[in-house]
Amino acid sequence: MTTQKAGSVVFENIRKNYGAVTVIPDLSFTIEPGTLVTLLGPSGCGKTTTLRMLAGLEHPSAGRVFIGGKDVTMLPANERDVSMVFQSYALFPHMNSLDNVAYGLEASGLSRKEAREKAEDGLSLVGLAGMGHRLPAELSGGQQQRVAVARALVLEPQVLLLDEPLSNLDARLRRKVRTDIRELQQRLGFTAVYVTHDQDEALAVSDRIIVMKEGRIAQAGAPRELYEMPASSFIADFMGEANVIACEVIDVAGGEARVRIGKLEQRVPARNARPGAASLAVRPGSITVAEGQGTGLAGRVLHSAYLGGHVEYEMETEVGTLFIVDHAVDRTLPAGADATLGFKTRGIALIEH
C-alpha cells in the first residue's frame, strides 16, 4: 500500500439546513495531508453531519468541500476518493474476512486474483494474516473492526473516515484497537478524519482535535493544548473534568498573569488577560493537598474515596466545592478533616469569564 495519495481536506463556509432548521451555521477548517484529525463533541453538535458531508452522503446547503485540492462539494460518494469505517463495521456476514476486504477492490474493476492478493496484504497490515478464511461471526469485535479498517485501507483513499469506530467494543479492547489505528496511520501516513464523543479516545489518537458545539467550532488544536489550555468552561469540562473557579487577575507581565484565588496568589499563562474578574479552569489532579491548616487555600473534606492509584476528594473552600484527585495514597483524609490546598503549574488555565 502506498502513502503518496494522502490528501488535504478543506471545508469552506459550509452551512447545512434540514428544512427550516440550521444544524451547521458556518463551518470552515483545513486538515493537512497525512494527519489524523478528530471531530469531537456531544451528541447533536454536528460532527456526524460534517463527516457525512465529507463522505458525500449529505450535501451542504452552502459552501464548498475540497479533497486533495479538488472541489467535491456536489460529487456523489462513489466519485470521492475516500473510504469509510462505520460504527457497525458493516461486514457481509456470509463472506469470509478475505472476501469482505476484497469486495470493494473487485467492485472497482480489479480481477478476482489481484483483489484477493491485495486483500491478503490488507489483512496482514492490520495483524490478521492467515485469518482470511474466518467469517465475521468467528471473529472477536476487535478483529471485526480490523477487517473493516483493512477493507477501507486497501482502496488506498486520499482520506480515511472513521465514524465512532470503537463504540461497539469494551473498554479494554477499545484501548488496544485505538492504539492499532493510530500506529497504522502514523506508519502509512494516510489522512484520517475520526469522529467520536469520547474525550480519552480523541486525546489518544489525534494530531489535532476540532471540538464542536451546536454546529460551530468551539476550539481546535493539539490534544495537549485543548486539555491544558481550554478556551472556555465548555472545553474545560468537556475535555475531562475541571473545576471552574472565580478569580481576580491582579496584573499581567512577561506573558504571565498574577491571579488571586481566595487568599492564595498564583501565576498562570496570561492568554490576553486583563486585570479584573476572571475564571480559572483547574484540573482535579492539579490541586495539591496537605493535611491541616497552613499557608494556602483552606479546605475541609466533604467526602473522600480511596481508589487504589489515587484518592478522590470533594472539598469545601471559600471559592466553592472542589473535586480533587490526589496521587498521595499513603494517607486518606476523612470527612471533616482540615486541609491546605495549592495549585501546580500545569493543568491550570485562565478561561473566558
Protein Blocks (a to p, Z undefined) as FASTA:
>chain_A
ZZklpccdddehiacdehjbcfbfbacddddehiacdddddehilmmmmmmmmnopaccf
bdcddeehiacklgcfklcccddddfklopafkbcfklmmmmmmmmnopafklmmmmmmm
mmmmnopghilmpcfklpcfklmmmmmmmmmmmnopabdcdehkllmpcfklmmmmmmmm
mmmmmmnopacddddfbfklmmmmpmbdcddeehiafbgcdfklmmmmccbfklmmmnop
adddddddfbdcehiacddehjbccdddfklpaeddddddddfklcccdedjdedddddd
fbdcdehjaccdddddfkbccddddfblkbccdehiacdddddfehpacddZZ
